[in-house]
Amino acid sequence: MRFPTIAASALAVTPAVVSAAGTMGFALGTKLPGGECKTQKDYEEDFKAISEASGAKMVRGYAASDCNFTKNVLPAAAEKGFKVMLGIWADYDESFANDTNAITSVAKQYTEQIYAVTVGSETLYRGNFTGDELKDKIKTVKDQLPKGIKVGTADSWNKFADGTADPIIGTVDIILINAFAFWQGAGQDNATHVYLDDMFQAVGHIETIAGGPDKTPEIWNGETGWPTADGTDYGDAKGGLENAEEFWKNGFCALLDWGFNAFYFEAFDEPGKPASIGDNGKKADETTWGAMTADRKAKFALKC
């Protein structure tokens, strides 16, 4: 489906008239609430909870070697019938090498479980690479993987919309667009529109540079979400369980209903996650972004 033919305002109002719903996925952390690295059994429990609560069978990670993620998550995926998008943290030579090796060492064994590999996570947004530099990293990884495993990247919607990511188009097989209305300070009355419009702008530009929908790489919404704890606010965006549920239903599910694939950030709360610093210079609590609690209980209905 060609996204630019759909007005974002119409999406926000009538999100459910499309031939087939998109694929739902979840971002997945590598550690238990106490800080211990997850084992294969822990991932199997994660997958059981995700599948039962939402029906989803897709997850994504960010650094393939972190806590032996690849070694433990892929056999768990094989056991539970899941697909995994593995990530390579490309910012540092050491992490790039370690994550690439973690994937290439098992890629032939788990071709059925590895849906794709993303090289870098918001590296353009942070200014760590130029588009051409990221393109070279992606090509390096593609050359080492078996044919059939898609390789791409994940970055903020505005870096796709403003042309920063143009050099990678034509090289990548898959693009993950991150779009957070929350981090744009959108209030509840405007959050769905902001989210869908972000995607509209990014996909529209990508299609133009690629030469049309038929030449466009596979596109996913790589991340979106809303914190469920009261007081975790950003501008007019207010954290809280009720607000998160509203965004899930009217934003995330709306995009899926229109036939687009999307990852929710994230599957489970991460109580041990350190505070991050936002663009406004203030500390931000990211421990309660899970659609489920740290002990794998759904916070609200997760089937769109």
Backbone bond lengths (Angstrom), bond angles and torsions (degrees), N, CA, C in turn:
res aa  C-N    CA-C-N  psi(-1)  N-CA   C-N-CA  omega(-1)  CA-C   N-CA-C  phi
1 M - - - 1.455 - - 1.525 109.93 -
2 R 1.316 115.22 141.85 1.447 119.52 -179.77 1.521 109.91 -93.68
3 F 1.323 116.30 111.76 1.462 121.22 -174.55 1.523 113.61 -63.14
4 P 1.368 120.22 -41.15 1.450 119.46 -176.54 1.525 114.41 -61.94
5 T 1.319 118.78 -15.78 1.455 119.24 178.36 1.511 112.16 -78.61
6 I 1.337 117.52 -6.41 1.461 122.04 -177.86 1.517 109.20 -109.24
7 A 1.305 118.12 123.61 1.461 120.57 178.06 1.510 109.75 -71.13
8 A 1.324 116.23 134.67 1.462 120.11 -179.13 1.518 111.25 -60.42
9 S 1.321 117.20 -34.65 1.465 119.59 179.20 1.512 110.87 -66.10
10 A 1.329 117.01 -37.05 1.463 119.73 177.21 1.511 110.80 -67.95
11 L 1.333 116.88 -37.98 1.458 120.87 177.35 1.518 111.13 -56.27
12 A 1.322 115.54 -42.25 1.452 120.07 -175.73 1.517 111.78 -68.14
13 V 1.332 116.00 -24.64 1.463 119.17 -175.62 1.519 111.57 -96.32
14 T 1.337 117.22 -41.30 1.468 120.62 -174.67 1.521 110.30 -128.08
15 P 1.335 117.06 78.32 1.459 119.60 -171.40 1.510 116.61 -90.38
16 A 1.320 120.42 10.35 1.460 117.22 -167.24 1.523 115.32 -124.73
17 V 1.338 119.60 20.41 1.456 119.68 -178.38 1.519 109.39 -114.57
18 V 1.322 116.07 82.41 1.461 121.57 -179.24 1.514 107.59 -146.51
19 S 1.337 116.67 155.42 1.457 119.95 -172.55 1.516 113.26 -65.15
20 A 1.320 118.70 -40.08 1.458 120.65 -177.14 1.515 109.67 -146.80
21 A 1.316 115.08 139.18 1.467 119.72 178.90 1.522 109.94 -71.91
22 G 1.324 115.00 152.61 1.449 120.26 176.38 1.515 111.95 -75.47
23 T 1.321 115.17 174.01 1.458 122.04 179.85 1.520 110.31 -86.83
24 M 1.324 116.37 131.41 1.459 122.66 178.28 1.515 109.59 -94.16
25 G 1.335 115.78 138.11 1.448 121.28 174.95 1.517 110.96 -140.48
26 F 1.327 116.03 171.08 1.462 121.54 -179.58 1.514 110.74 -133.86
27 A 1.334 116.09 140.83 1.458 121.12 169.08 1.525 108.03 -73.35
28 L 1.331 115.37 143.46 1.456 119.95 -172.16 1.519 110.89 -131.92
29 G 1.329 116.38 129.08 1.454 121.63 176.15 1.509 111.89 -81.81
30 T 1.347 115.82 167.88 1.462 121.06 -175.08 1.528 113.41 -105.21
31 K 1.352 116.86 -1.09 1.461 119.08 -173.71 1.527 112.73 -125.44
32 L 1.319 114.82 150.19 1.455 122.10 174.43 1.526 109.32 -76.89
33 P 1.332 118.13 166.36 1.466 120.69 -178.46 1.528 114.36 -53.77
34 G 1.323 117.34 -31.27 1.458 120.54 -179.61 1.515 114.20 -83.41
35 G 1.336 117.22 -1.88 1.453 121.29 178.48 1.512 114.94 99.51
36 E 1.348 117.48 -6.51 1.463 120.45 179.43 1.542 109.76 -74.09
37 C 1.321 115.73 148.06 1.461 120.47 176.81 1.530 110.14 -67.51
38 K 1.307 116.28 141.19 1.462 120.41 177.86 1.526 110.68 -71.74
39 T 1.322 115.02 147.62 1.455 122.89 175.58 1.529 109.28 -101.51
40 Q 1.322 116.42 176.54 1.463 119.91 175.70 1.526 110.51 -57.48
41 K 1.309 117.42 -42.03 1.465 121.02 179.99 1.530 111.41 -62.71
42 D 1.334 116.68 -38.67 1.464 119.79 178.31 1.528 110.86 -63.13
43 Y 1.336 116.66 -41.92 1.459 118.98 177.86 1.526 111.53 -66.02
44 E 1.321 116.54 -35.45 1.457 118.89 176.07 1.524 110.87 -62.19
45 E 1.328 116.89 -38.88 1.468 120.65 176.25 1.527 110.68 -67.86
46 D 1.330 116.48 -38.70 1.470 120.26 175.19 1.524 110.23 -57.78
47 F 1.318 115.91 -48.62 1.463 120.61 -176.06 1.526 111.47 -65.44
48 K 1.298 116.34 -38.00 1.467 120.31 177.50 1.529 110.43 -60.98
49 A 1.334 115.97 -45.43 1.461 120.29 -179.23 1.527 111.38 -66.47
50 I 1.318 117.22 -43.51 1.464 121.34 -179.97 1.518 110.93 -62.18
51 S 1.316 116.04 -47.53 1.455 120.89 -177.69 1.525 111.73 -63.47
52 E 1.323 116.59 -45.64 1.463 119.80 -178.36 1.528 112.69 -66.74
53 A 1.329 116.96 -36.94 1.463 119.96 -176.22 1.522 112.65 -80.57
54 S 1.341 117.02 -35.41 1.460 119.11 -170.92 1.524 115.10 -123.25
55 G 1.319 116.72 -20.33 1.458 120.48 -173.38 1.517 113.06 85.52
56 A 1.328 117.77 -5.55 1.463 121.41 -178.02 1.524 111.68 -70.91
57 K 1.327 114.90 149.63 1.464 122.06 179.03 1.526 111.00 -134.06
58 M 1.332 115.88 28.13 1.454 121.30 -176.79 1.521 110.02 -136.76
59 V 1.339 116.74 134.67 1.462 121.64 174.72 1.518 108.86 -135.72
60 R 1.328 114.99 162.78 1.461 119.71 174.17 1.514 110.02 -133.76
61 G 1.336 115.64 146.49 1.444 122.58 174.54 1.516 109.64 -119.37
62 Y 1.341 115.94 178.18 1.459 119.95 -171.45 1.525 113.91 -119.99
63 A 1.318 116.89 -28.97 1.468 120.98 -177.77 1.525 107.64 -141.60
64 A 1.328 116.64 106.49 1.457 122.08 -168.49 1.520 114.15 -62.41
65 S 1.334 117.40 -27.23 1.464 119.68 -177.97 1.528 113.08 -94.69
66 D 1.321 117.60 -11.52 1.467 120.54 -177.96 1.528 110.34 -63.29
67 C 1.315 116.23 124.93 1.479 121.14 -179.80 1.531 111.74 53.94
68 N 1.339 116.92 31.29 1.465 121.05 -178.27 1.530 111.63 53.65
69 F 1.328 115.10 41.36 1.465 120.55 -176.01 1.525 112.03 -54.23
70 T 1.339 116.44 -52.68 1.456 119.82 -176.26 1.533 111.42 -61.24
71 K 1.314 116.01 -44.21 1.463 121.31 -178.13 1.515 112.41 -60.06
72 N 1.341 117.42 -34.55 1.458 120.99 -175.25 1.524 113.80 -97.49
73 V 1.340 116.99 -33.28 1.460 118.55 -173.79 1.529 112.32 -78.40
74 L 1.340 118.30 -33.45 1.461 119.23 -175.06 1.530 113.08 -69.89
75 P 1.333 120.29 -44.35 1.471 117.76 174.91 1.525 112.23 -64.37
76 A 1.338 117.06 -32.13 1.462 119.98 175.89 1.525 110.09 -66.01
77 A 1.340 116.66 -40.12 1.458 120.87 177.56 1.517 111.32 -63.63
78 A 1.324 116.07 -40.05 1.461 120.10 177.76 1.526 110.92 -63.36
79 E 1.313 116.06 -39.15 1.469 121.29 -179.83 1.521 112.02 -67.82
80 K 1.343 117.09 -36.32 1.469 121.23 -172.90 1.523 114.03 -106.62
81 G 1.338 117.39 4.79 1.453 120.01 176.56 1.521 114.34 73.12
82 F 1.336 117.56 33.72 1.468 122.31 -179.71 1.524 110.69 -102.92
83 K 1.335 114.31 159.66 1.455 123.27 169.50 1.527 107.72 -111.24
84 V 1.348 115.35 150.47 1.465 120.61 -177.01 1.519 110.09 -131.05
85 M 1.326 115.88 134.02 1.456 120.87 166.04 1.520 106.82 -96.75
86 L 1.315 115.53 113.99 1.456 121.24 179.87 1.524 110.37 -87.45
87 G 1.318 116.13 147.61 1.450 120.59 -179.01 1.516 113.12 -116.00
88 I 1.315 115.08 146.88 1.463 122.23 172.68 1.522 107.74 -114.47
89 W 1.333 116.40 118.67 1.465 120.95 177.81 1.526 106.93 -79.00
90 A 1.319 115.44 101.88 1.457 120.91 -166.89 1.521 114.73 -89.19
91 D 1.332 117.63 -4.01 1.466 120.96 -170.59 1.528 113.39 -65.04
92 Y 1.324 117.21 -31.52 1.463 121.38 -176.40 1.523 109.69 -123.01
93 D 1.323 116.13 145.39 1.461 120.04 -178.52 1.528 111.51 -57.48
94 E 1.345 116.38 -39.80 1.457 119.83 -177.63 1.525 111.88 -66.04
95 S 1.333 116.86 -48.14 1.466 119.61 -179.57 1.522 110.87 -67.69
96 F 1.320 117.40 -36.14 1.466 120.55 177.26 1.528 110.39 -60.65
97 A 1.316 116.55 -46.57 1.462 120.97 -179.72 1.524 111.48 -67.02
98 N 1.339 116.78 -45.17 1.465 120.16 -177.66 1.528 111.65 -64.57
99 D 1.324 116.80 -43.75 1.466 119.93 -178.94 1.521 111.14 -69.13
100 T 1.318 116.43 -41.12 1.468 119.78 178.03 1.525 110.65 -61.73
101 N 1.313 117.00 -44.57 1.469 120.61 178.97 1.523 111.83 -64.27
102 A 1.337 116.51 -38.46 1.467 120.06 179.34 1.523 111.13 -60.93
103 I 1.324 116.57 -34.41 1.464 120.42 -179.53 1.524 111.89 -82.43
104 T 1.324 116.85 -48.89 1.468 119.43 -176.20 1.524 112.70 -63.99
105 S 1.319 116.72 -27.10 1.464 119.64 -178.43 1.526 113.05 -69.78
106 V 1.338 117.54 -20.06 1.473 120.54 -178.02 1.524 113.06 -126.63
107 A 1.339 117.37 1.74 1.466 120.33 -171.95 1.527 113.07 -57.98
108 K 1.315 117.79 -41.56 1.462 120.24 -178.43 1.524 111.72 -68.72
109 Q 1.322 115.91 -29.58 1.465 120.68 -178.90 1.523 112.14 -75.37
110 Y 1.354 116.19 -29.12 1.469 119.98 -173.14 1.528 112.36 -123.77
111 T 1.325 116.70 40.27 1.465 119.08 -179.90 1.527 112.25 -63.00
112 E 1.328 117.44 -27.90 1.466 120.30 179.47 1.521 112.20 -74.14
113 Q 1.315 116.83 -26.45 1.471 120.83 -176.75 1.532 112.51 -93.78
114 I 1.329 118.17 -27.72 1.468 120.62 -178.45 1.525 108.72 -84.24
115 Y 1.312 116.58 106.23 1.463 120.58 179.89 1.524 110.40 -75.93
116 A 1.332 116.12 -41.15 1.460 120.94 -178.66 1.519 109.11 -166.00
117 V 1.324 115.16 169.37 1.461 122.08 175.19 1.528 107.98 -127.15
118 T 1.336 116.47 128.17 1.457 120.14 176.09 1.528 109.19 -103.15
119 V 1.315 115.73 130.21 1.458 122.24 178.88 1.528 107.71 -102.21
120 G 1.322 115.42 104.67 1.458 120.24 -178.26 1.511 112.60 91.25
121 S 1.319 114.57 145.11 1.463 122.23 176.27 1.527 107.98 -132.51
122 E 1.334 115.12 105.11 1.470 123.05 -179.34 1.534 112.47 58.76
123 T 1.321 116.64 34.89 1.464 120.32 177.60 1.524 111.83 -69.39
124 L 1.330 116.89 -32.24 1.467 120.07 177.21 1.523 110.38 -72.94
125 Y 1.322 116.00 -39.25 1.465 120.83 178.19 1.529 111.22 -60.26
126 R 1.329 115.84 -40.93 1.461 119.90 179.86 1.528 112.62 -81.43
127 G 1.326 116.94 -8.94 1.455 120.50 -179.82 1.509 114.35 76.50
128 N 1.325 117.34 20.00 1.463 120.49 -178.81 1.524 112.50 -75.58
129 F 1.336 116.63 -28.16 1.453 121.55 177.70 1.522 109.87 -136.49
130 T 1.321 115.56 155.01 1.454 120.48 164.89 1.528 107.69 -82.57
131 G 1.312 116.63 169.50 1.452 119.58 176.72 1.512 112.54 -59.44
132 D 1.321 116.89 -40.03 1.465 120.39 179.96 1.526 111.74 -67.91
133 E 1.328 116.53 -38.44 1.465 119.55 178.15 1.523 111.36 -65.44
134 L 1.326 116.26 -40.99 1.460 119.51 177.55 1.522 110.78 -66.44
135 K 1.306 116.89 -38.71 1.468 121.28 176.96 1.527 110.72 -56.14
136 D 1.317 116.95 -43.54 1.467 120.76 179.51 1.521 111.44 -63.58
137 K 1.336 117.09 -39.77 1.469 120.90 177.22 1.532 110.62 -62.15
138 I 1.313 115.73 -43.26 1.467 120.48 -179.17 1.527 110.32 -63.81
139 K 1.314 117.26 -43.50 1.468 120.87 179.34 1.523 111.17 -63.26
140 T 1.328 116.90 -38.54 1.468 120.71 178.03 1.523 110.85 -59.14
141 V 1.335 116.70 -43.25 1.465 120.87 -179.94 1.525 110.95 -69.85
142 K 1.322 117.26 -44.43 1.475 120.51 -178.97 1.522 110.96 -57.04
143 D 1.314 116.79 -38.54 1.468 120.99 -177.93 1.528 112.75 -65.98
144 Q 1.341 116.94 -18.75 1.463 120.79 -176.49 1.528 113.72 -101.74
145 L 1.317 117.53 -5.21 1.463 120.38 -175.58 1.525 111.64 -105.98
146 P 1.326 116.91 153.05 1.464 119.81 176.65 1.523 111.26 -61.13
147 K 1.314 116.15 147.97 1.457 120.83 175.74 1.528 108.92 -59.59
148 G 1.309 115.75 140.59 1.458 120.37 178.88 1.510 113.33 105.53
149 I 1.339 117.99 -20.28 1.465 120.50 174.94 1.527 108.27 -88.15
150 K 1.307 115.52 117.63 1.463 120.43 -177.69 1.524 110.39 -70.86
151 V 1.324 115.64 142.74 1.464 121.70 179.01 1.523 109.21 -129.11
152 G 1.329 115.80 134.74 1.457 119.96 179.83 1.504 111.32 -158.69
153 T 1.317 116.41 -146.46 1.459 121.67 179.82 1.512 109.81 -152.74
154 A 1.337 114.95 167.26 1.464 121.83 176.25 1.522 108.18 -125.53
155 D 1.328 116.87 133.23 1.462 119.26 179.04 1.522 110.14 -155.35
156 S 1.319 114.71 171.05 1.455 121.16 -177.46 1.530 110.81 -68.00
157 W 1.309 115.67 145.10 1.468 122.02 -175.58 1.526 112.51 -53.67
158 N 1.342 117.06 -37.83 1.464 119.18 -174.19 1.520 111.99 -69.89
159 K 1.338 117.99 -25.01 1.461 120.56 178.27 1.525 112.09 -76.20
160 F 1.328 116.46 -21.12 1.458 120.07 170.24 1.525 110.61 -83.51
161 A 1.326 116.46 -35.86 1.465 120.20 -177.48 1.518 112.93 -73.75
162 D 1.353 117.72 -31.70 1.467 119.11 -174.37 1.527 114.07 -95.23
163 G 1.319 117.91 2.60 1.458 120.89 175.34 1.514 115.17 95.68
164 T 1.324 117.82 -6.90 1.467 119.76 -179.54 1.525 111.54 -57.28
165 A 1.321 116.67 -36.79 1.463 121.09 -176.00 1.525 113.56 -90.03
166 D 1.310 118.08 3.61 1.470 120.12 -176.04 1.527 114.28 -51.97
167 P 1.348 119.83 -39.83 1.475 119.05 -176.82 1.525 114.64 -60.27
168 I 1.328 118.14 -25.84 1.469 118.98 -177.15 1.526 112.46 -80.92
169 I 1.336 117.09 -19.06 1.463 120.71 -178.86 1.528 108.19 -70.42
170 G 1.292 116.19 127.42 1.452 121.37 -172.24 1.512 111.80 106.83
171 T 1.340 115.88 -20.29 1.465 121.50 176.38 1.523 111.16 -104.99
172 V 1.329 117.40 -41.23 1.466 121.20 -176.36 1.526 111.73 -76.74
173 D 1.327 114.78 151.20 1.466 121.74 172.93 1.521 110.81 -94.87
174 I 1.337 116.30 -22.83 1.456 121.05 -173.61 1.528 109.10 -148.77
175 I 1.326 116.20 142.41 1.460 123.03 179.71 1.515 108.94 -127.22
176 L 1.324 115.96 131.06 1.456 122.25 174.92 1.527 108.54 -109.68
177 I 1.327 115.67 119.06 1.464 122.34 -177.84 1.521 108.61 -102.64
178 N 1.330 116.91 117.64 1.463 121.30 177.43 1.525 109.66 -88.66
179 A 1.324 116.56 131.73 1.468 120.32 -177.22 1.523 109.48 -145.16
180 F 1.322 116.11 110.88 1.463 122.68 -177.72 1.520 110.55 -119.22
181 A 1.319 116.93 102.01 1.462 119.43 174.32 1.524 110.41 -61.38
182 F 1.341 116.53 -30.89 1.461 120.40 179.92 1.517 110.69 -59.43
183 W 1.336 117.00 -47.22 1.466 120.94 -177.14 1.521 112.61 -75.72
184 Q 1.327 116.26 -0.85 1.462 120.13 170.56 1.532 110.34 -101.92
185 G 1.327 115.56 7.83 1.452 120.17 176.90 1.511 114.25 68.62
186 A 1.327 116.92 30.46 1.465 120.35 -177.48 1.523 110.94 -79.72
187 G 1.318 117.18 131.45 1.456 121.46 174.85 1.513 111.18 -74.19
188 Q 1.322 116.43 170.44 1.464 120.63 -175.97 1.518 112.67 -61.51
189 D 1.320 117.12 -30.35 1.460 119.63 -178.94 1.519 113.21 -74.67
190 N 1.345 116.23 -10.54 1.458 119.88 -174.22 1.524 113.40 -128.65
191 A 1.325 117.90 -6.18 1.464 120.96 -171.01 1.522 113.06 -62.22
192 T 1.327 117.52 -44.71 1.462 119.90 -179.11 1.517 111.06 -63.30
193 H 1.319 116.69 -43.42 1.468 119.71 179.49 1.529 110.91 -62.16
194 V 1.330 117.77 -44.93 1.461 120.96 -179.77 1.525 110.51 -60.34
195 Y 1.327 116.01 -45.48 1.463 121.52 -178.95 1.528 111.59 -60.93
196 L 1.322 116.30 -50.69 1.456 119.85 -178.19 1.528 111.58 -67.87
197 D 1.316 116.59 -34.94 1.461 119.64 178.44 1.527 111.44 -68.44
198 D 1.330 117.21 -36.56 1.463 120.31 174.39 1.529 110.39 -56.77
199 M 1.320 115.31 -48.50 1.458 119.87 179.33 1.529 111.14 -63.40
200 F 1.321 116.44 -41.26 1.462 122.56 178.24 1.525 110.33 -55.61
201 Q 1.329 116.84 -49.32 1.461 120.66 -177.50 1.529 111.79 -64.97
202 A 1.336 115.93 -44.05 1.464 119.89 -177.06 1.523 111.44 -66.45
203 V 1.323 116.70 -49.33 1.460 120.00 -177.20 1.527 110.64 -66.20
204 G 1.322 116.61 -38.74 1.459 119.95 178.67 1.518 112.13 -59.03
205 H 1.318 116.42 -43.46 1.468 119.71 179.98 1.523 111.12 -69.17
206 I 1.328 116.66 -41.96 1.465 120.00 179.33 1.524 110.52 -59.54
207 E 1.328 117.16 -44.71 1.467 120.68 -179.97 1.524 111.53 -62.36
208 T 1.322 116.30 -38.83 1.460 120.12 179.23 1.524 111.25 -63.38
209 I 1.335 116.37 -46.80 1.465 120.56 -179.06 1.526 111.21 -67.95
210 A 1.331 116.39 -36.30 1.469 120.07 -178.72 1.520 112.20 -72.06
211 G 1.326 116.70 -22.53 1.464 119.74 -179.44 1.505 113.58 100.30
212 G 1.323 116.64 19.46 1.462 120.89 176.95 1.507 112.51 123.66
213 P 1.330 116.55 164.10 1.471 121.37 -177.78 1.522 114.15 -56.66
214 D 1.337 116.41 -36.98 1.463 119.72 -176.89 1.527 112.89 -69.98
215 K 1.327 116.81 -18.01 1.459 121.22 -179.21 1.530 112.02 -106.75
216 T 1.308 116.16 4.42 1.469 121.58 -176.11 1.529 110.56 -83.73
217 P 1.337 118.33 137.28 1.470 120.00 175.49 1.529 111.09 -61.48
218 E 1.307 116.02 162.11 1.460 120.70 174.58 1.528 109.28 -59.81
219 I 1.315 115.63 134.00 1.467 120.43 -175.01 1.522 110.83 -120.62
220 W 1.333 114.89 135.08 1.459 122.96 172.63 1.531 109.03 -126.97
221 N 1.311 116.16 151.94 1.460 119.72 161.41 1.532 105.09 -77.66
222 G 1.338 116.20 113.18 1.460 119.98 -171.88 1.505 114.22 -77.73
223 E 1.330 116.94 -30.69 1.463 122.01 178.54 1.511 109.36 -155.82
224 T 1.311 115.45 140.12 1.449 123.39 163.23 1.509 106.69 -160.26
225 G 1.313 117.97 162.26 1.458 119.20 -179.81 1.512 111.70 170.30
226 W 1.331 114.48 -173.44 1.462 121.35 -177.45 1.535 108.52 -156.90
227 P 1.323 118.85 133.25 1.472 120.23 179.64 1.524 111.35 -73.52
228 T 1.317 115.82 146.11 1.464 119.77 -175.28 1.524 113.71 -100.05
229 A 1.318 118.53 -6.84 1.467 120.76 -178.97 1.528 110.70 -85.41
230 D 1.317 116.89 133.24 1.456 121.31 175.12 1.527 109.63 -61.93
231 G 1.323 115.73 140.39 1.455 120.35 177.96 1.511 115.02 91.95
232 T 1.327 117.75 -9.44 1.470 120.27 176.78 1.527 108.16 -88.30
233 D 1.319 115.83 72.44 1.459 122.31 -172.04 1.522 111.72 -102.04
234 Y 1.337 115.33 157.22 1.458 121.65 174.63 1.523 106.80 -143.81
235 G 1.312 116.58 103.64 1.458 119.76 -174.40 1.513 110.42 61.59
236 D 1.316 116.30 -130.02 1.465 120.63 179.15 1.522 112.59 -80.71
237 A 1.328 117.39 -8.27 1.464 121.18 178.08 1.524 109.08 -78.93
238 K 1.308 116.15 121.00 1.460 121.33 -175.58 1.523 110.55 -111.06
239 G 1.329 115.77 123.88 1.449 119.90 175.31 1.518 111.02 -68.67
240 G 1.317 116.17 159.03 1.456 121.04 179.29 1.508 111.01 148.16
241 L 1.312 116.30 150.39 1.457 121.63 -175.69 1.528 112.17 -60.05
242 E 1.325 116.68 -44.90 1.462 120.32 -178.15 1.527 111.08 -64.13
243 N 1.330 116.49 -41.81 1.462 120.05 -179.97 1.529 111.49 -68.11
244 A 1.334 116.54 -38.19 1.464 120.07 178.07 1.527 110.63 -64.33
245 E 1.309 116.56 -42.17 1.465 120.33 178.90 1.528 110.89 -63.71
246 E 1.313 116.23 -39.92 1.463 119.94 178.72 1.524 111.25 -63.35
247 F 1.355 116.35 -42.16 1.460 118.68 178.87 1.526 110.81 -67.20
248 W 1.317 116.81 -39.20 1.467 120.57 177.07 1.526 110.15 -55.83
249 K 1.312 116.94 -49.53 1.464 121.11 -174.76 1.529 111.89 -71.43
250 N 1.333 116.46 -47.94 1.460 120.54 -170.85 1.523 114.38 -91.24
251 G 1.339 116.78 -18.90 1.455 120.25 178.92 1.516 112.14 -106.98
252 F 1.334 115.88 -68.94 1.465 121.42 -175.95 1.532 111.75 -59.70
253 C 1.319 116.90 -51.12 1.465 119.76 -179.67 1.528 111.71 -65.51
254 A 1.330 116.53 -31.78 1.459 119.65 178.04 1.521 110.94 -62.11
255 L 1.329 116.70 -44.00 1.462 120.16 179.52 1.527 110.64 -63.51
256 L 1.316 116.90 -42.66 1.464 120.53 176.83 1.526 111.14 -62.22
257 D 1.319 116.34 -41.67 1.461 120.30 -179.71 1.524 112.42 -61.90
258 W 1.316 116.19 -28.68 1.452 120.17 177.37 1.528 112.37 -81.22
259 G 1.326 117.31 0.74 1.454 120.11 174.37 1.505 115.43 97.86
260 F 1.338 117.17 10.36 1.454 119.96 -179.28 1.524 111.22 -99.96
261 N 1.320 115.84 140.87 1.459 121.89 178.09 1.522 110.01 -77.51
262 A 1.324 117.36 143.67 1.467 118.91 -175.76 1.523 111.59 -154.96
263 F 1.327 114.64 142.21 1.457 122.90 172.99 1.523 109.87 -103.23
264 Y 1.312 115.44 133.71 1.457 120.52 173.31 1.524 108.92 -93.29
265 F 1.329 114.69 135.21 1.456 120.43 176.36 1.518 108.46 -103.78
266 E 1.306 116.96 106.37 1.452 128.05 6.51 1.510 108.52 -140.95
267 A 1.331 117.88 -176.34 1.456 119.69 -178.26 1.527 111.78 -67.71
268 F 1.343 116.69 -50.76 1.466 121.56 -172.26 1.530 111.00 -129.30
269 D 1.309 115.56 148.87 1.463 120.37 172.30 1.527 109.77 -57.83
270 E 1.335 115.42 149.25 1.467 121.53 176.70 1.532 108.39 -125.65
271 P 1.334 116.56 84.63 1.468 119.95 -174.69 1.524 114.47 -62.04
272 G 1.313 118.07 -21.63 1.460 120.62 -179.72 1.511 114.44 -91.04
273 K 1.316 117.45 4.22 1.461 121.07 -176.12 1.528 110.52 -73.22
274 P 1.335 117.81 130.97 1.473 119.49 179.94 1.515 111.51 -71.29
275 A 1.331 116.18 155.51 1.456 120.98 177.90 1.519 110.33 -65.56
276 S 1.317 116.03 144.73 1.458 120.74 176.18 1.522 108.84 -107.74
277 I 1.318 116.04 162.86 1.455 121.21 179.41 1.518 108.76 -106.20
278 G 1.321 116.56 120.68 1.448 121.05 -179.05 1.515 112.92 -82.00
279 D 1.332 116.25 179.60 1.460 121.11 -179.69 1.524 112.13 -62.54
280 N 1.322 116.25 -22.07 1.465 119.65 179.60 1.525 112.29 -84.88
281 G 1.347 117.12 1.89 1.451 121.17 178.17 1.511 115.09 82.78
282 K 1.318 117.16 0.10 1.457 120.93 -178.08 1.531 110.88 -97.23
283 K 1.323 115.13 151.34 1.458 120.02 176.16 1.525 109.79 -68.74
284 A 1.317 115.49 141.34 1.462 120.94 -179.42 1.527 109.61 -124.68
285 D 1.318 115.71 129.42 1.456 122.27 178.76 1.528 109.26 -82.92
286 E 1.329 116.57 115.92 1.462 120.62 -179.57 1.524 111.84 -113.53
287 T 1.310 116.76 27.27 1.469 119.89 -176.30 1.521 113.20 -87.23
288 T 1.337 118.70 -12.86 1.466 120.14 -173.73 1.529 112.51 -123.60
289 W 1.315 115.73 39.05 1.464 119.59 178.34 1.525 112.39 -90.89
290 G 1.309 117.72 0.17 1.455 120.52 -177.73 1.518 113.07 -68.74
291 A 1.337 115.16 143.56 1.466 119.94 168.85 1.523 109.48 -72.41
292 M 1.341 114.55 -18.48 1.454 121.64 176.26 1.521 109.47 -128.62
293 T 1.294 116.16 159.08 1.460 121.16 177.18 1.523 109.87 -71.04
294 A 1.321 115.66 171.46 1.467 120.03 179.96 1.523 111.71 -62.89
295 D 1.342 117.15 -25.15 1.469 120.12 177.52 1.534 111.80 -97.14
296 R 1.346 115.41 23.75 1.465 123.28 166.82 1.525 114.13 71.34
297 K 1.305 117.96 33.38 1.467 121.47 175.73 1.529 109.37 -106.72
298 A 1.328 116.85 127.55 1.462 120.56 -178.63 1.536 110.03 -63.67
299 K 1.333 115.53 138.01 1.461 120.75 -179.10 1.532 111.73 -83.39
300 F 1.324 115.38 -25.74 1.473 122.03 176.69 1.515 107.23 -157.68
301 A 1.316 117.77 176.29 1.461 120.99 -177.93 1.518 109.83 -63.52
302 L 1.336 117.19 127.94 1.460 121.58 -173.03 1.519 113.85 -110.51
303 K 1.300 118.27 10.20 1.456 120.16 175.36 1.532 108.89 -100.57
304 C 1.338 115.08 118.17 1.470 119.29 -177.28 1.535 110.52 -73.54
